[in-house]
Structures are given as C-alpha cells and as structure tokens.
Amino acid sequence: MSDRPAKPDWRMGGITVPEVEEYLYAMLPTRDEVLSEMEVDASKNDVPIVGPAVARVLYQLAVISGAKKVFEMGSAIGYSTIWWARAVGEGGRVVYTDGDRKCSEKARRYFDRAGVSQRITVRVGDALEILSEEKTPYDIIFNDVDKIDYPRAFRLALPRLRSGGLFITDNVLWKGKLREPNPDAQTKAILEFNKLIYESQNLFTTILPIRDGVSVCVKK
C-alpha cells in the first residue's frame, strides 16, 4: 500500500499528465487556515470547488483586469468567492449565488472568518434567474452552474458583461469526456457551450487545460 495521501476530490484529474498535475499542485504555496479548511471540507463532503490551482488563475485574471464587480454563478461553500473578494479589494463587490441555503449559511461563516464579508452579496436561489434580473454590467461573470445549463448561461451572461469584461467558466473539458462517441446530456451541453464561446463574434476565447478545463472569454 502506498503512503502517498489520497488525492482530494476537487483535484479532478484526467486532463493533464498525472506527473505534471502532481508537480503543479506540489508547487502551490500553502493556503491560509480558512481556505485550507474549506479544501478539506469540500473533499470530505463531496462539495464542488475549483481548488487552489484554478483559484489562483481566477485571482490573477481579476487583478490583471482591474475587476471590481464579479458575479459568480454557482458558489457552493464560497471557496472561489473568497479568492474573488480578495482580488477585487476594498470597494469591490462579488455576488455569491447558490440554491442551497445550508451551503450559503456555511459560506457566510467562512466569509466572516476570511474577513471579506463586506465585499460579498449573498443571493440564495437559481443563479441564472438571479443573473437575468441584473441590469448593470459586470467586469467578470464566472460560470460554474449545473453543466446542462451552460448554453443558457452563455446567453444570459453576455448582455450583462461590460466591453472588455471576462466571462470565465469551469469544467469545460469535463474529465476528458468530450471525445467520447456517445456523450451524455451534460457532455453534450458542454460541447455546445464550447462551440458557442469560440464561434461568438462578441468574444475572444481561450480554454486553459488546467484541472478540469477553464475557458476565459474577453468581450469585445
């Protein structure tokens, strides 16, 4: 039996060469107490989070773009929300959305402990419906909802994103299933979504093959 610790569920795998993935995660600096606890929580309770490798990309993109308004579609226990909130800084605003009230209550406690509660608006309910009600444009819209809803998320997000803003989506390589001969409904939705973002005349798109695939789209 190997003495190597079990790989956390949020690591996903299946996209990069395992040895390369191990190297990338081994290089990451240790997270603070709150984020580390959330990673354990997510792995123990099968809660979907982006994990630290992707979270660092999200943080960098927000800082580079000077984002101050972020809308997050599908926030779970708020792991990526904290990274966004730290990236937007004082005066920034992040909208957390999740349909599970228990998740949102847990997220609030994590936000308090991380010292970012004042930068976060918590909305409980369907993320797509909440976004559809928004009138002012966002600097970043992050999409991590149910995969079957990805095409609809694309259509809702674009009109609510400022010119030069970023539309970022997790899980776009979907465990490497995209080349399977008989894709299921979720895989078909992601295939449709990826086609939409690359063919859109309003976006410039790149897919980063990190963890489970992250698409980064700039609105023209």
C-alpha positions in Angstrom: 0.0 0.0 0.0 1.3 3.5 -0.9 2.0 6.0 1.8 1.0 8.8 -0.6 -2.0 10.7 0.7 -5.3 10.3 -1.2 -5.9 12.9 -3.9 -8.6 15.4 -2.9 -11.8 15.1 -4.9 -11.5 18.6 -6.2 -8.3 17.7 -8.0 -10.4 16.0 -10.7 -7.6 14.7 -13.0 -8.0 13.2 -16.4 -6.8 16.3 -18.4 -3.1 16.7 -17.8 -0.4 14.0 -17.5 -0.6 12.8 -13.8 3.0 13.5 -13.2 2.6 17.1 -14.4 -0.5 17.5 -12.3 1.3 16.3 -9.2 4.1 18.8 -9.9 1.8 21.7 -10.4 -0.1 21.1 -7.1 3.1 20.4 -5.2 4.4 23.8 -6.2 1.5 25.7 -4.8 2.1 27.8 -1.7 0.2 26.7 1.4 -3.2 28.3 1.7 -4.3 30.1 4.9 -6.3 28.4 7.6 -9.8 29.2 6.2 -9.0 28.1 2.6 -7.2 25.0 3.8 -10.2 24.1 5.9 -12.6 24.6 3.0 -10.5 22.3 0.8 -10.8 19.6 3.4 -14.5 20.3 3.8 -15.0 20.0 0.1 -13.1 16.8 -0.2 -14.8 15.2 2.8 -18.3 16.2 1.9 -18.1 16.0 -1.9 -18.6 19.7 -2.4 -17.6 21.1 -5.8 -14.9 23.7 -5.6 -12.3 24.9 -8.1 -9.3 24.1 -5.9 -6.2 26.2 -5.4 -4.6 25.9 -8.9 -7.7 27.3 -10.7 -8.4 29.7 -7.9 -5.0 31.4 -8.4 -5.8 31.8 -12.1 -9.1 33.5 -11.2 -7.4 35.8 -8.7 -4.8 36.8 -11.3 -7.4 37.5 -14.0 -9.3 39.7 -11.7 -6.2 41.6 -10.6 -4.9 42.0 -14.1 -8.2 43.2 -15.5 -8.8 45.6 -12.6 -12.2 44.0 -11.9 -14.3 45.5 -9.2 -17.7 43.8 -9.9 -17.8 40.0 -10.1 -20.9 37.8 -10.5 -20.4 34.2 -9.6 -22.9 31.6 -10.9 -22.8 28.6 -8.6 -20.8 29.3 -5.5 -21.3 26.3 -3.2 -19.4 26.9 0.1 -17.8 30.0 -1.3 -14.3 28.9 -1.9 -13.8 30.7 -5.2 -15.9 33.6 -3.8 -13.2 34.3 -1.2 -10.5 34.4 -3.9 -12.6 36.8 -6.0 -13.3 39.0 -3.0 -9.6 39.3 -2.1 -8.8 40.1 -5.7 -11.3 42.9 -6.1 -10.0 44.6 -3.0 -11.6 47.4 -0.9 -14.6 48.9 -2.7 -15.1 45.8 -4.8 -18.2 43.7 -4.9 -18.7 39.9 -5.5 -22.2 38.4 -5.9 -22.4 34.9 -4.4 -25.2 32.6 -5.7 -26.3 29.2 -4.7 -29.6 27.3 -4.5 -28.7 25.5 -1.3 -29.4 27.6 1.9 -27.2 25.3 4.0 -24.3 25.9 1.7 -24.9 29.7 1.8 -25.0 29.7 5.6 -21.7 27.8 5.7 -20.3 30.2 3.2 -21.3 33.2 5.3 -19.3 31.8 8.2 -16.3 31.2 6.0 -16.6 34.8 4.6 -16.6 36.2 8.2 -13.6 34.3 9.2 -11.7 35.3 6.0 -12.6 38.9 6.6 -14.3 39.5 3.3 -18.0 39.6 4.2 -18.3 43.3 3.4 -17.3 42.7 -0.2 -19.8 39.9 -0.8 -23.5 39.9 -1.6 -25.1 36.5 -0.8 -28.0 35.6 -3.0 -29.8 32.2 -2.4 -31.7 30.8 -5.4 -31.2 29.9 -9.1 -28.1 31.6 -10.3 -29.4 32.0 -13.9 -32.6 33.6 -12.7 -30.7 35.9 -10.4 -28.4 36.9 -13.2 -31.3 37.5 -15.5 -32.6 40.2 -13.2 -29.3 42.2 -13.2 -29.3 45.4 -15.1 -25.8 46.9 -14.7 -22.8 45.2 -16.4 -20.2 43.2 -14.6 -16.4 43.2 -15.0 -16.3 39.4 -14.6 -19.0 36.7 -14.7 -17.9 33.3 -13.5 -19.9 30.3 -14.6 -19.9 27.1 -12.5 -23.6 26.1 -12.5 -25.1 22.7 -13.5 -23.4 21.7 -16.8 -26.7 21.1 -18.5 -27.3 24.9 -18.1 -24.1 26.1 -19.7 -25.6 27.1 -23.1 -28.3 29.1 -21.3 -25.6 30.6 -19.0 -23.7 31.8 -22.1 -26.8 33.6 -23.5 -27.6 35.3 -20.2 -24.1 36.3 -19.4 -23.0 38.2 -22.5 -25.5 41.1 -22.3 -24.6 41.6 -18.6 -20.9 41.8 -19.2 -19.1 45.1 -19.9 -17.0 45.5 -23.0 -13.5 44.2 -22.1 -15.0 42.2 -19.3 -14.3 38.5 -18.7 -16.7 35.5 -19.0 -14.9 32.6 -17.2 -16.2 29.1 -17.0 -15.1 26.0 -15.1 -15.2 22.3 -16.2 -15.2 22.9 -19.9 -13.0 19.9 -20.6 -15.3 17.8 -18.4 -13.0 15.0 -17.2 -11.8 14.3 -20.8 -15.3 13.1 -21.9 -15.7 15.4 -24.8 -14.3 13.0 -27.4 -16.4 10.0 -26.3 -18.6 8.5 -29.1 -21.9 8.6 -27.1 -21.8 11.7 -24.9 -24.4 12.1 -22.1 -26.6 15.2 -21.7 -24.1 17.1 -19.6 -21.3 16.4 -22.0 -23.4 17.5 -25.0 -24.3 20.7 -23.2 -20.6 21.5 -22.6 -19.8 20.6 -26.2 -22.5 23.1 -27.3 -21.2 25.7 -24.9 -17.6 25.4 -26.1 -18.8 25.8 -29.7 -20.8 28.9 -28.7 -17.9 30.7 -27.0 -15.4 30.0 -29.8 -17.8 31.0 -32.6 -19.2 34.1 -30.9 -18.3 37.3 -32.7 -18.5 39.1 -29.4 -15.9 37.1 -27.6 -12.2 36.2 -27.8 -11.9 32.8 -26.2 -9.1 30.5 -24.9 -9.5 27.3 -23.0 -6.8 26.6 -20.4 -6.2 22.9 -19.8 -5.8 23.1 -16.1 -7.6 20.8 -13.6 -10.9 20.2 -15.5 -10.5 23.0 -18.1 -11.2 26.7 -17.7 -12.4 28.9 -20.5 -11.5 32.6 -20.5 -13.5 34.8 -22.8 -13.0 38.5 -23.3 -16.0 40.5 -24.5 -15.1 42.7 -27.5 
